[in-house]
């Protein structure tokens, strides 16, 4: 299995295809397998996926104080170093979009373009759309993973989510996976308190082609966040796709179409 070592952590990664390098990061509580399923095959692209610190098959959480967007952007740059890639297309979904934005501040000379899918952070720590993650962390710490899952399933918040946004509810239940829940508590605590950028003025310097993808009917990934980022980034174009709560298959299909069009248009 391929790993790269940084900061006393063994990071798991995978590569697919050949062509222009494109590295993309998953969301909070996720892993590279989810991104692989979302993206599928990309023509003329060398796709690079990895599990962030505290996630998936990456070996350890490391220093909890380093569970922040700046450090995770440096992790991404370190993987590009490991592979001998001077510049790549930089992407991310949800938390991964935040990592890509942090990358734009810290390593922008290495970015050929950006793909920001369903952003969940702007420049304010602990945004209200992510408050439910702190609730989950509280339940696990106070009651243990099994009891926490049952308490969460019985909560009014979850019942309402399941009725209105079934795919969001399902994704939150996945956080309680026996293989990940104890490991993910610290990321659930620390990462939402971080921000990918401090000021919208910082985004004015992004001149690389930027695709912003978002959908309505998703309380964790507000559509207006994508609109605000698109307005702030001079090179950005916003594209809407169906929510997973409407159709998972159509969500995936439309994302793949937009991604293929964007990358083929700028490679």
FENTA-V100608 format. One record per residue. RES is the residue in one letter. SS is DSSP state (helix for helix, strand for strand, loop for the rest). PSI is psi as a letter, one per 20 degrees, with the letter a starting at -180 (NA if undefined). D_CENTER is the distance of its C-alpha to the mean C-alpha in whole Angstrom. Layout:
RES&SS&PSI&D_CENTER  RES&SS&PSI&D_CENTER
//
This chain:
X&loop&p&23  X&loop&p&21  X&strand&q&20  X&strand&q&20  X&strand&p&21  X&strand&p&20  X&loop&k&21  X&loop&k&22  X&strand&p&19  X&strand&o&19  X&strand&p&16  X&strand&p&16  X&strand&r&15  X&strand&q&16  X&strand&q&18  X&strand&q&19  X&loop&a&22  X&loop&q&23  X&loop&b&23  X&strand&p&21  X&strand&p&18  X&strand&o&15  X&strand&p&12  X&strand&q&8  X&strand&q&5  X&loop&r&4  X&loop&r&3  X&loop&p&6  X&loop&i&9  X&loop&b&8  X&loop&r&9  X&helix&h&10  X&helix&h&13  X&helix&h&10  X&helix&h&9  X&helix&g&13  X&helix&h&14  X&helix&g&12  X&helix&g&13  X&loop&b&17  X&loop&p&19  X&loop&p&19  X&loop&p&22  X&loop&k&23  X&strand&p&20  X&strand&o&19  X&strand&p&16  X&strand&p&14  X&strand&q&12  X&strand&q&11  X&loop&p&11  X&loop&r&9  X&loop&p&12  X&loop&j&13  X&loop&q&12  X&loop&c&13  X&loop&j&16  X&loop&p&16  X&loop&h&19  X&loop&r&18  X&loop&h&17  X&loop&a&19  X&loop&o&20  X&helix&h&18  X&helix&i&19  X&helix&j&17  X&loop&m&14  X&loop&r&13  X&helix&h&11  X&helix&g&14  X&helix&h&14  X&helix&h&11  X&helix&h&12  X&helix&h&15  X&helix&g&14  X&helix&g&12  X&helix&h&16  X&helix&h&18  X&helix&g&16  X&helix&h&18  X&helix&g&21  X&helix&h&21  X&loop&i&21  X&loop&k&23  X&loop&o&21  X&loop&h&22  X&loop&q&20  X&strand&r&17  X&strand&p&15  X&strand&p&12  X&strand&r&8  X&strand&q&5  X&strand&p&4  X&loop&d&4  X&helix&h&3  X&helix&h&3  X&helix&h&5  X&helix&h&7  X&helix&g&7  X&helix&g&9  X&helix&g&11  X&helix&h&12  X&helix&h&13  X&helix&h&15  X&helix&h&17  X&helix&h&17  X&loop&k&18  X&helix&h&18  X&helix&i&21  X&helix&j&19  X&strand&p&17  X&strand&i&19  X&strand&r&16  X&strand&q&13  X&strand&o&11  X&strand&o&9  X&strand&p&8  X&loop&l&8  X&loop&q&8  X&loop&i&9  X&loop&q&10  X&loop&c&13  X&loop&k&16  X&loop&p&17  X&loop&q&16  X&loop&l&16  X&loop&q&15  X&helix&h&17  X&helix&i&15  X&helix&j&13  X&helix&h&17  X&helix&h&17  X&helix&h&14  X&helix&h&17  X&helix&g&20  X&helix&g&18  X&helix&g&19  X&helix&g&22  X&helix&g&23  X&helix&g&22  X&helix&h&24  X&helix&h&27  X&helix&i&28  X&loop&r&26  X&helix&g&24  X&helix&g&26  X&helix&h&28  X&helix&g&24  X&helix&g&23  X&helix&g&27  X&helix&h&27  X&helix&g&23  X&helix&h&24  X&loop&i&28  X&loop&q&26  X&helix&h&27  X&helix&g&23  X&helix&g&22  X&helix&g&25  X&helix&g&24  X&helix&g&21  X&helix&h&22  X&helix&g&25  X&helix&h&23  X&loop&m&19  X&helix&h&20  X&helix&h&16  X&helix&g&15  X&helix&g&17  X&helix&g&17  X&helix&h&13  X&helix&h&14  X&helix&h&17  X&helix&h&15  X&loop&h&14  X&loop&j&18  X&loop&p&18  X&loop&h&21  X&loop&i&20  X&loop&h&17  X&helix&g&18  X&helix&h&20  X&helix&h&17  X&helix&i&14  X&helix&g&17  X&helix&g&16  X&helix&h&13  X&helix&h&13  X&helix&g&16  X&helix&g&15  X&helix&g&11  X&helix&h&12  X&helix&i&15  X&loop&r&14  X&loop&q&13  X&loop&h&12  X&loop&q&15  X&loop&h&18  X&loop&q&20  X&helix&h&20  X&helix&h&22  X&helix&h&20  X&helix&i&18  X&helix&h&22  X&helix&i&22  X&loop&o&19  X&loop&i&22  X&loop&q&20  X&strand&p&19  X&strand&p&16  X&strand&p&15  X&strand&p&13  X&strand&p&12  X&strand&r&13  X&loop&q&15  X&loop&a&17  X&loop&l&18  X&loop&n&15  X&loop&i&16  X&loop&h&12  X&loop&m&11  X&loop&p&14  X&helix&h&15  X&helix&h&17  X&helix&g&14  X&helix&h&14  X&helix&g&17  X&helix&h&18  X&helix&g&15  X&helix&h&17  X&helix&h&21  X&helix&h&20  X&loop&o&19  X&loop&h&22  X&loop&j&21  X&strand&q&18  X&strand&p&19  X&strand&p&17  X&strand&p&17  X&strand&p&17  X&loop&r&17  X&loop&q&18  X&loop&q&16  X&loop&h&16  X&loop&i&18  X&loop&g&21  X&loop&o&20  X&helix&g&17  X&helix&g&19  X&helix&h&20  X&helix&g&16  X&helix&g&15  X&helix&g&18  X&helix&h&18  X&helix&g&14  X&helix&g&16  X&helix&g&19  X&helix&g&17  X&helix&g&15  X&helix&g&19  X&helix&g&21  X&helix&g&19  X&helix&h&19  X&helix&h&22  X&helix&i&23  X&helix&i&22  X&loop&NA&23
//
